[in-house]
């Protein structure tokens, strides 16, 4: 096939030289249709890019040049052509980055240096021009302003552009834009500042000095949601730059001062009445990301201690907010949950008992101050604080529950005639049942109380919560205090009631969330699972809630799905213990017949049909504290169950499952990351990876797949990881380079010696594809290496597949790297001699 495309390419070259660019383009295009060699195709794409530049079709020129660069990232002609196309398309930052690549590949090339200088100077005059357009009160052309704003943001992303803006008095001008108080101007300014601060400590400090922490926190607190979020992104970038300075630098002191100043303003924002609800959430999210240590390896937890000292009460102000009460702070449905997560992170960042005692005392003082000196409103605030702590650092929650009068206050308010008060108390009781050391006290008093409320309350909102309390107590007390005690009857009846509430749109979402909490407990029962998946409306109502603004429902949704797909860990009972149990006539837990594999398979099908994948993908997308690592793990477990059958995988990918699995595989608990990686492997094995993970995404899949090769993973995980990498290694050199960079080759080699024949075969097939890379070929030539010997040995094995993979590798090596031919006879003879 290669031969027939060459004459056409040469004909195209002649036409191009003669100035007939359209005819040249046609010749190259025809040549492409006949050619399948990767390097020849790359040349044709590069030549087509030149035609498109001449024909002024810059978007196509960029696309063709990119294809050539994908095949070889060091192709200077293609990089230069792409930079010309990008410049014409107005994407200056990308043009500059291609030109910088050209200059670094060929530092002496005058044309490259000139082009780079030209693009840069074109930027210079532009900066002043853009600010003029943006700050001119007479300028009425909205499109023109929009374009100027976009250009500034784009410029700031490139180091040279960012420095240029900074030197042109940009910070003062950006401050003026912020002070216009017009949303689109503020967004442009904030997004440009992100570029200026990103990874640049000294600029960050200068910008912070110019803008001032009070102004930044005021912008975070504005009503406009997008502006508040953009300010949140800017602050995150500033924190990262300052923190890097603290780690690298002996002058870390001044950065620490700046950091604390910013954090102090965020803490003040929490309790500030004039700040918007979203601003408050954004401030909490920032504190969660910035304050606690990233890993236990960092020894310094002074920032957490300082925040507890300066701001614990302010965080509790948000956590203790009673919605709808007079003078309550503006909060969203996520604020209290975020406060719980932050408190929990601060508490786990403490290192010794003295630090923990201090935390407890501050919490106790706060609760007492509300509970003792105030009327009913104060008691409600105190009880709400207890709920907030029980959902966060539950040890601190248990401590405040034991304060005098608190538990009695909860129980008496459960019987209140006022719905809002009763809600606060019943929720506190439920959280207490979940976490309390004193479950027996609560079971004794709480059950009869909750039963009363469930049977006699007029209000659905209260009955739902009472029901969840009963479910939780039922599962907390173990089997002796089983659900059967409730006069209400069976789990089935309760689950039916939960599904009914879940589908009832006239009930507010905050209340319907509790119906999911109930199902998260009730779906331990296989009969409940079966009924739930038959009820499509209930499944879809739950998915709808999972996609809503209120993120606190995520954990309950994920738990319910783990139960329905049986993707929790199955503990095999110890056979000896079973014998003993029979001997002692004890009750032996048996698997419910409806939890057998056929039932689980059918349930998975029903969930897929109801749209479970898009709900999960939406849950993962939320940048939200409620998406904790344990929640991510549950979602990964469900995904792995959903891709069990090969024929379902295409559908899972089409609804966004492939994209969602990548972040799950890179962050979270070790179990969660492994389950997500295994799901990615299953998808990669049976589908076309370039379709399943389009564009750059395919390169992000490599690291999770390589993680499956680690020794602590199971044999099945190793096997699936190898098969998936084999598929990727056969696609392109750039993917092979990425696999090499992730240090997979030594592990792949290790598995070629594995006793299990399937794993050995998978490793050999993977090596066969990897051997298309020069670096891997050199390994086979390395002095004193037995790699070649092993391949020759395997090509004489009985197992036909292994023989084919090994001899295929040898054929590839000898074709691509002729010196290897000489080595094979040496290897064979040495080994026949018994060497």
C-alpha positions, 0 to 999 in steps of 0.5 A, a space after each residue: 500500500 505504501 508504494 502506490 501513495 508515493 507517486 501521488 505525493 511526489 505529484 502533489 509536491 510538484 503541483 505545490 511548487 508550481 503554485 496550484 495548491 488546490 490540485 496539490 491538496 487533492 493529490 495528497 488527499 488521494 494519497 492518504 486514502 491509499 496509504 497506511 504506514 504511520 510515518 508516510 501518513 504523517 508526511 501527507 498530513 503535514 503537506 496538506 496543512 501547507 496547502 490549507 495555509 495557502 488556501 487560507 483554511 486555517 482550521 483545517 490547516 491546524 487539524 492536519 498539522 496536529 495529526 502529523 504532530 501526534 505521530 511525531 511530537 518533534 516534527 518541526 515543520 508541522 509545529 511551525 505550520 500549526 503555529 501559523 494557523 493558530 495565529 491566524 485563528 487568534 489563538 495566540 497563546 497556543 501559537 506561542 507555545 508551538 513556536 517555543 517548542 520549535 525554538 527549543 528543538 532548533 535554537 539556531 533557526 532564525 525563522 523560528 526566532 523571528 516568528 516568535 518575536 513577531 507573535 510576541 510583539 503583536 501581543 504587546 500592542 494588543 494588551 494596551 488595546 484590550 484594556 482600552 476597549 474594556 475600560 472605555 465607558 463610551 464603548 457600546 459594542 458588546 462583541 468587541 468587549 467580549 473578544 477583548 476580554 477573551 484575548 486577555 484571558 488567553 494571553 494570561 495563560 502563557 508565561 510571556 503574555 502574563 508577564 507582559 500584562 503584569 508589566 503594562 500596569 495590568 494589575 491596576 487596570 484589572 482592579 479597575 475592571 473588578 471595581 466596575 461591579 459589572 459581572 462580565 467585566 469582573 469575570 474577565 478580570 478574575 480569569 485573567 488574574 488566574 493566569 497571572 498568579 498560576 504557578 508564579 509566587 512573586 506575581 501572586 504576592 504583588 497582586 495580593 498586595 495590590 488587590 488586598 485580601 478584603 477586596 478578594 473576599 468581598 468579591 467571593 461574597 457577591 450574589 452573582 454565582 459565576 463571579 463568586 465561583 471565579 473568585 474562588 478559582 482565583 483564590 485557589 490558584 493564589 493559595 497554591 502559588 503561596 504554598 509552593 513558596 512556603 515549601 521551597 523557600 527559606 523566606 516562607 515566613 512572608 508567604 505564611 503571613 499572606 496565606 493567613 491573611 487570606 484565610 482570616 478573611 475567608 473565616 470572617 466571610 463565613 459569619 458575615 451576614 452580607 455575604 451570599 450563600 454561594 460565597 459562603 459555600 465557596 469559602 468553605 470549599 477553599 478552606 477544605 482544600 487549603 488548610 489541612 495537610 495533603 498527606 500525613 508525610 507533611 509534619 506541620 499542621 500549624 495551619 489547622 491549629 491556627 484555623 481552629 483557634 481563630 475560626 472554629 466558632 465561625 465554622 460552627 456558625 454555619 453548621 448551626 444555622 437553622 433554616 428559616 429562623 429569624 436572622 439566620 445566615 443565608 446558606 444553600 442546601 450544601 452549606 451545613 454539609 460542607 461545614 461538617 466536612 471541613 470540621 472533620 478534616 480539621 479534626 483528623 489533622 490533629 496530632 495529639 490528645 492535647 490538640 483534640 481536647 482543645 477542639 472538644 472544649 471549643 465545641 462544648 463551649 459553643 454548644 453550651 453558649 447557645 443552649 444555656 443562656 437563650 430561649 428556644 431559638 438558642 436550644 435549636 441552634 445548639 441541637 443543630 450544632 450537635 447534628 453538624 458535629 455528628 456528621 463531621 468529627 463524630 467523636 466531637 459530636 458524641 462529646 457534646 451529646 453527653 453535655 447535660 440536658 442536650 439529649 433530653 432537649 432532643 427528645 422533648 423537641 421531637 414531640 414539638 408541635 412546630 414542624 421546623 423545631 421537630 425537624 431539627 430534633 428528629 434529624 439530630 436523633 437520627 445522626 445520634 443513632 448513626 454515630 452514638 456510642 450510646 445507641 442503647 440509650 437512644 434505642 430505648 428512648 428513641 424507638 418508641 418516640 420515633 414509632 409514635 411520630 411515624 404513626 401519628 404525625 400529620 406531616 410527611 416531612 416528619 414521618 420520613 425522617 422518623 422512618 429513616 431513624 427507625 431504619 438506622 436504629 434497626 441496622 445499628 442494633 444488629 439482628 437482636 433488635 431487628 426491624 421486626 420489632 416495629 409494629 409497622 411490619 416488614 421492611 417491604 412495607 417501609 421500603 414501599 412507603 419510601 419509594 412512594 415519597 421519593 416519587 411524590 414531587 409535591 414534597 420538597 427535595 430536602 425531605 425526599 432526600 431522606 427517602 433515599 437515606 431510608 432506602 440506603 438501609 432497607 436495600 440490604 434486603 434482597 426483596 427490597 432490591 428486587 422491588 426497587 429495580 421494578 419501579 422505574 419511576 422511583 429509580 429515575 426520581 432518585 437519579 434526578 435527586 442525585 443530579 440536583 443542587 443538593 449534594 448531601 444526597 450523594 452518599 445515600 444514592 451511592 449506597 443504595 446502588 451498591 446494595 442493588 448491584 451487590 458490589 459490596 465486599 462479600 465475606 466468605 464465612 470460615 468453613 470451620 466456624 460454620 461447622 462449629 455453628 452447626 454443632 452449637 445449633 447457631 443461626 447461620 447467615 445464608 445468602 438470600 436466593 435473590 442475591 444469586 448472580 442471575 438476579 444481580 445481572 437482571 438488576 444491573 440491566 434494569 438500572 442501566 435502562 433507567 439511566 444510572 450511568 448519566 446520574 453517576 457521571 453527574 455525581 462525579 462531576 460535582 466539585 463538592 465536599 460531599 463527594 468524599 473519598 468513601 463516596 467515590 469508592 461506592 461509585 467506583 464499585 457500582 461502575 465496576 458492576 455495570 461493566 461486568 458484561 462486555 455487551 453493556 460497556 459500549 452503552 456505559 461509555 456512550 452515557 459518559 461512564 468512561 469519562 467519569 471513571 478517569 477522575 475516580 481512578 486517580 483520586 480516592 481510597 485505594 480500593 476505590 481507585 483500583 475498582 475504577 481502574 479495573 472498570 477502565 481496563 474492561 472497557 479498554 479490552 473490549 471496545 475501540 479505545 480511541 472511540 471510548 476515550 477520544 482525544 487527549 483522554 486516552 492518555 489519561 487512561 494509561 496511569 490507572 491501567 498501569 496501577 493494576 500491574 502493581 504486585 499487591 493487586 489480584 491476578 485478575 486485575 494484573 491480567 486485565 491491566 495487561 490486556 488493556 495496555 496491549 490494546 493501547 500499545 498497538 495504537 500509536 508511538 505516543 501511547 507507547 511513550 506514555 506507557 514507558 514513562 509510567 514505568 510499566 515495562 519492568 512490570 510487564 516483563 515481570 509478568 512474563 515469568 508468571 506461573 499462571 499461563 494466561 497472565 504470562 501470555 498477556 504479558 508477552 502479547 503486551 511486550 510484543 506491541 511495546 517492542 514497536 518502540 525504539 527504547 524497548 528494542 534496545 532493551 532486547 539488545 542490552 548486554 547480559 540481558 535474557 530478554 531475547 532468550 526468553 522470547 526465543 524460548 517462548 516461540 517454541 512453547 506448546 501453547 499456540 497463543 504464547 508461541 504466536 506472541 513470542 515469534 511475533 515479537 521476534 519478527 517485529 524486533 528483527 524487522 525494525 531493528 536488524 542488529 537483533 538478527 545477529 543476536 538470535 543465533 548466538 542466543 540459540 546456540 548458547 542455550 543449546 550448549 546449555 548456556 
